[in-house]
């Protein structure tokens, strides 16, 4: 009886050990499950926080686009504010907001108001991004101080303004550019019939029934690999070469400045006789000095700028001179090339800034652009300009004048 009891006792201890082991494994499993669930919750919190921040950043960009373009109230001069007209700039309680929903279900709220302090050029943008996950909501707020500057960016306010590009896309030799230079390098606009975001150019096909048009089922070459045959989409042929010119790429040259060419913001180097016939440029305070300046900037939206040899964009600042040597700003998105490149760029903001005017703010004016109520601007000119069809004869008369310095000028 005693031996049998001992044997039975050993069998019971094995069961106890097994149960104890099972409890330990269960505890480890629950621990791992808890850690996994915590990691999932943490990941979700990180995701919703990041989304809220992205929504706030989107709000800032939208506010800037409204201030630079057309705002919700229809203004296009940067005067748009979300603040109630009677609000005190220092009283945030009186602020009103502009809200927009984003495609992913998140949203942002904007408060755009004057910074106050008597400086009407400074604007404060407060953007709150709102992201949702289930019943949870996370917000992130960004506040940005902007300084509003008024600049004439009309195509006609440039010494050189380019749209699609020119043959060779280069400026060589002793070309002296005095004033702003603005090159877009945009592609010619087109009608995107199939909505794929790119221009389609009549993919080749086999006209099996010889009817002069493509019929569904006829073999074709899928040039762009989109799975269907694309007809030629209409485009505006700005330069009249019969083909659509695409936007310049980062490897294309938008401008090549070589030899003794330069871009300058003063009239230094101009022949004396010509200089005497041109009024002095406006003056402004720069570096503590009152200097003459043409307020020149170099802007290139698409394409690279090559600078080689003795060419340069701007000149080093020389204190004590009566003129400004450095360019007011350089904005080149696709970088620099040539054997000098950015090392020959002298600008108030350096040479590392990309194009600053975005899309649609400035475009190349073309005679074939719509001009309501006329179909094109060319039609408007034809209907409103003076047209002389007969022969013309010109005669010239020269005369001389003396300025207040005793210099004689002949016209």
C-alpha positions in Angstrom: 0.0 0.0 0.0 2.8 2.4 0.8 4.7 1.7 -2.5 1.5 2.2 -4.5 0.8 5.6 -2.8 4.3 6.8 -3.7 3.8 5.8 -7.3 0.5 7.6 -7.4 2.1 10.7 -5.8 4.7 10.8 -8.6 2.1 10.8 -11.3 0.3 13.8 -9.7 3.5 15.8 -9.6 4.0 15.4 -13.3 0.5 16.9 -13.9 1.4 19.8 -11.6 4.6 20.5 -13.5 2.7 20.4 -16.8 0.1 22.8 -15.6 2.8 25.1 -14.3 4.6 25.1 -17.6 1.4 25.8 -19.4 0.7 28.8 -17.2 4.2 30.1 -17.9 3.7 29.8 -21.6 0.3 31.4 -21.4 1.8 34.3 -19.5 4.6 34.8 -22.1 1.9 34.6 -24.8 -0.2 37.2 -23.2 2.9 39.4 -22.6 3.8 39.2 -26.3 0.2 39.9 -27.3 0.2 42.9 -25.0 3.5 44.2 -26.5 2.2 43.6 -30.1 -1.1 45.4 -29.3 0.9 48.3 -27.7 3.1 48.5 -30.8 0.0 48.6 -33.1 -1.6 51.4 -31.0 1.7 53.3 -31.0 2.0 52.9 -34.7 -1.5 54.2 -35.2 -0.8 57.2 -32.9 2.4 57.9 -34.9 0.4 57.7 -38.1 -2.4 59.9 -37.1 0.0 62.4 -35.6 2.0 62.5 -38.9 -1.2 62.9 -40.9 -2.3 65.8 -38.7 1.1 67.5 -39.2 0.8 66.9 -43.0 -2.7 68.4 -43.0 -1.3 71.5 -41.2 1.5 71.8 -43.7 -1.1 71.5 -46.6 -3.1 74.3 -45.0 0.0 76.6 -44.9 0.7 75.9 -48.6 -3.0 76.5 -49.5 -2.9 79.8 -47.7 0.2 80.9 -49.5 -1.4 79.9 -52.8 -4.4 82.1 -52.0 -2.2 85.0 -51.1 -0.2 84.7 -54.3 -3.1 83.8 -56.6 -6.9 84.1 -56.4 -8.3 83.8 -52.9 -11.7 82.4 -51.9 -13.2 85.9 -51.8 -12.0 86.5 -55.4 -9.1 88.9 -54.6 -5.8 88.4 -56.3 -3.7 91.0 -54.6 -2.7 89.3 -51.4 -5.3 91.2 -49.3 -7.3 88.1 -48.3 -7.6 87.6 -44.6 -9.7 85.1 -42.6 -9.9 87.7 -39.7 -13.2 89.5 -39.2 -12.8 93.1 -40.4 -13.6 94.5 -36.9 -11.1 92.2 -35.2 -8.2 93.5 -33.2 -4.9 91.9 -34.7 -3.8 91.2 -31.1 -7.1 89.6 -30.1 -7.1 86.0 -31.2 -10.7 85.5 -29.9 -11.9 87.6 -32.8 -10.1 85.5 -35.4 -12.2 83.6 -37.9 -11.1 80.5 -39.8 -11.2 79.0 -43.3 -11.6 75.2 -43.4 -11.1 72.7 -46.1 -11.3 68.9 -46.2 -8.5 66.8 -47.8 -9.1 63.8 -50.0 -8.0 61.3 -47.3 -10.7 62.5 -44.9 -8.4 64.8 -42.8 -8.8 68.6 -42.8 -7.3 71.9 -41.9 -8.4 75.2 -40.4 -6.6 78.4 -41.4 -6.4 81.8 -39.7 -4.7 84.4 -41.9 -4.3 87.8 -40.3 -2.0 90.8 -40.3 0.9 90.5 -37.9 0.2 93.9 -36.3 2.8 96.2 -34.9 2.3 98.8 -37.6 3.9 96.6 -40.3 1.4 95.9 -43.0 3.8 93.7 -45.0 3.9 90.9 -42.5 1.2 88.2 -42.3 0.7 85.4 -39.8 -0.7 82.1 -41.0 -1.9 79.7 -38.4 -2.8 76.3 -39.7 -4.3 73.5 -37.6 -4.3 70.0 -39.2 -7.0 67.6 -38.0 -6.7 63.8 -38.5 -9.1 61.1 -37.4 -8.7 57.4 -36.5 -11.9 55.8 -35.3 -13.2 57.9 -32.5 -9.8 59.4 -31.9 -8.9 62.9 -33.2 -5.4 64.4 -33.3 -4.5 68.0 -34.1 -1.2 69.7 -35.0 -0.8 73.5 -35.4 1.8 75.3 -37.5 2.3 79.1 -37.3 4.2 80.9 -40.1 5.2 84.5 -40.4 5.3 85.8 -44.0 6.6 89.0 -45.3 4.6 90.2 -48.3 6.6 92.0 -51.1 5.1 93.5 -54.2 7.1 92.7 -57.4 6.3 93.3 -61.0 6.6 89.9 -62.6 5.0 90.9 -65.9 6.7 89.2 -69.0 7.3 92.7 -70.3 9.4 93.7 -67.2 12.3 91.5 -68.3 15.3 92.1 -70.5 14.7 88.5 -71.7 11.6 86.4 -71.2 11.3 82.9 -72.6 8.5 80.4 -72.8 9.1 77.1 -74.5 12.6 78.0 -75.6 14.7 79.2 -78.5 16.8 77.4 -81.1 19.9 76.2 -79.4 18.6 77.6 -76.1 21.9 79.5 -75.6 23.2 83.0 -75.1 26.8 83.2 -76.1 29.5 85.9 -76.7 29.5 89.4 -75.5 25.8 89.6 -74.6 25.2 92.0 -71.8 21.8 91.5 -70.1 20.8 94.4 -67.9 17.7 93.7 -65.9 15.6 90.7 -64.9 15.8 87.4 -66.9 12.9 85.0 -66.7 12.9 81.6 -68.5 10.0 79.2 -68.1 10.9 76.3 -70.3 7.3 75.1 -70.0 5.9 72.7 -72.6 3.2 74.0 -75.0 -0.2 73.5 -73.4 -2.5 70.8 -74.7 -6.0 69.3 -74.2 -5.7 66.1 -72.2 -8.6 64.2 -73.8 -8.0 60.9 -72.0 -7.0 62.4 -68.7 -3.7 60.6 -68.4 -1.7 63.7 -67.6 0.5 63.6 -70.7 0.2 64.6 -74.4 -0.6 61.8 -76.8 0.8 62.0 -80.4 -1.3 59.8 -82.7 0.1 56.3 -82.0 0.6 54.3 -85.3 -1.9 51.7 -86.3 -2.8 49.3 -89.1 -5.8 50.6 -91.1 -7.2 47.1 -91.8 -10.4 48.3 -93.6 -8.6 51.3 -95.3 -11.2 53.8 -94.1 -8.6 56.4 -93.1 -9.3 56.2 -89.4 -8.6 54.0 -86.4 -11.3 51.4 -85.6 -11.5 49.5 -82.3 -9.7 46.2 -82.8 -7.2 47.3 -85.4 -3.6 46.5 -84.5 -1.7 49.5 -83.1 1.7 50.3 -81.4 1.2 51.2 -77.8 4.0 53.7 -77.6 3.3 54.9 -74.0 2.3 51.5 -72.7 -1.1 52.6 -71.4 -3.0 49.7 -72.9 -5.0 51.7 -75.5 -4.5 53.5 -78.7 -4.0 57.3 -78.3 -5.1 59.8 -81.0 -3.2 63.1 -81.4 -4.4 65.5 -78.7 -4.8 69.1 -79.7 -2.2 71.6 -78.4 -1.3 75.3 -78.7 1.6 75.6 -81.2 3.2 78.7 -79.7 6.3 78.7 -81.9 4.5 77.5 -85.0 6.9 74.6 -85.7 4.1 72.0 -86.2 5.1 69.8 -83.3 4.4 70.1 -79.6 7.4 71.1 -77.6 7.5 69.5 -74.1 8.9 71.2 -71.0 12.6 71.2 -70.5 14.1 68.6 -68.2 16.8 68.7 -65.6 19.3 67.7 -68.4 18.2 70.3 -70.9 20.0 73.6 -71.1 17.7 76.6 -70.6 20.5 79.1 -70.8 24.2 79.0 -71.6 26.1 82.1 -70.7 29.7 82.1 -72.0 32.4 84.3 -73.2 32.0 87.7 -71.7 28.3 87.5 -71.4 26.6 88.5 -68.1 23.4 89.3 -66.3 23.7 92.6 -64.4 21.6 94.9 -62.4 23.2 98.2 -63.4 24.3 100.0 -66.6 28.1 99.6 -66.0 29.9 98.8 -69.3 27.3 100.5 -71.5 28.7 102.7 -74.3 28.8 106.3 -73.1 26.7 107.7 -75.9 23.9 105.2 -75.3 24.2 105.5 -71.5 23.7 109.3 -71.8 20.3 108.8 -73.5 18.9 106.5 -70.7 17.5 107.8 -67.4 19.3 106.7 -64.3 17.8 103.6 -62.6 15.9 103.9 -59.3 17.9 103.9 -56.1 17.4 101.9 -52.9 19.2 101.3 -49.6 21.5 98.3 -49.8 24.2 97.5 -47.3 23.8 100.9 -45.7 24.4 102.7 -49.0 22.0 104.3 -51.4 22.7 102.7 -54.8 21.2 102.6 -58.3 19.7 99.2 -59.2 17.6 97.6 -61.9 16.3 95.1 -59.3 17.4 92.3 -61.6 16.6 88.6 -60.8 17.4 85.5 -62.7 14.5 83.0 -62.8 14.6 79.6 -64.6 11.7 77.3 -64.0 12.8 74.3 -66.2 16.2 73.5 -67.5 19.8 73.9 -66.4 21.9 77.1 -66.6 25.5 76.8 -67.9 28.0 79.5 -67.0 31.5 79.2 -68.6 34.6 81.3 -69.1 34.4 84.9 -67.9 30.6 85.0 -67.9 28.7 85.6 -64.7 25.3 86.3 -63.2 25.7 89.4 -61.1 29.0 90.7 -59.7 30.6 90.8 -56.3 29.5 93.6 -54.1 31.9 96.6 -53.9 31.2 98.9 -51.0 31.4 102.6 -51.9 30.1 102.1 -55.5 27.1 104.1 -56.5 25.5 101.1 -58.2 24.4 97.7 -56.9 26.5 94.8 -58.3 24.8 91.7 -56.9 21.5 90.4 -58.4 18.5 90.8 -56.1 17.7 87.0 -56.3 18.5 83.9 -58.3 15.9 81.1 -58.6 17.0 78.1 -60.8 15.3 74.8 -60.1 17.4 72.4 -62.2 20.9 73.6 -61.2 24.0 74.8 -62.8 26.5 73.6 -65.4 29.5 74.8 -67.4 33.0 75.1 -66.2 32.1 77.8 -63.7 28.5 77.1 -62.8 27.3 78.4 -59.5 30.7 79.8 -58.6 30.1 82.7 -60.9 26.8 83.6 -59.4 26.6 86.7 -57.2 23.2 87.1 -55.7 21.6 88.3 -52.5 20.1 84.9 -51.9 22.9 82.7 -53.2 22.5 80.1 -56.0 20.6 77.3 -54.3 17.0 78.4 -54.5 14.5 76.8 -56.9 11.9 78.6 -59.0 9.8 80.7 -56.6 6.6 81.6 -58.6 5.0 78.1 -58.8 2.7 77.1 -61.7 0.3 79.4 -63.4 1.4 82.7 -61.8 3.4 83.7 -64.9 2.9 82.4 -68.4 4.3 83.1 -71.8 1.9 85.5 -73.7 1.0 84.2 -77.2 -0.9 85.8 -80.0 -3.0 82.6 -80.2 -4.1 82.8 -76.6 -7.9 83.4 -76.1 -8.8 87.0 -75.6 -12.6 87.3 -75.0 -14.7 88.3 -76.7 -12.2 87.6 -79.5 -11.1 84.0 -80.2 -7.4 85.0 -80.0 -5.3 88.0 -79.2 -4.3 88.1 -82.8 -7.9 88.6 -83.8 -8.2 91.5 -81.3 -5.1 93.2 -82.8 -6.4 92.7 -86.3 -9.7 94.3 -85.4 -8.3 97.2 -83.4 -4.9 98.1 -84.8 -4.0 100.5 -87.5 -3.1 98.6 -90.7 -1.2 100.4 -93.4 -1.2 98.6 -96.8 0.4 101.2 -99.0 4.2 101.9 -99.5 6.0 103.8 -96.8 8.9 106.3 -97.0 10.9 107.5 -94.0 13.1 110.6 -93.6 15.4 111.2 -90.7 16.4 114.5 -89.0 19.2 114.8 -86.5 19.6 117.4 -83.8 21.8 117.9 -80.8 21.1 118.8 -77.2 23.4 119.6 -74.3 22.7 118.3 -70.8 23.3 120.1 -67.5 26.9 118.6 -67.4 27.8 120.1 -70.7 27.7 116.8 -72.6 26.4 117.0 -76.2 23.9 114.4 -77.3 23.0 113.9 -80.9 19.6 112.4 -82.0 
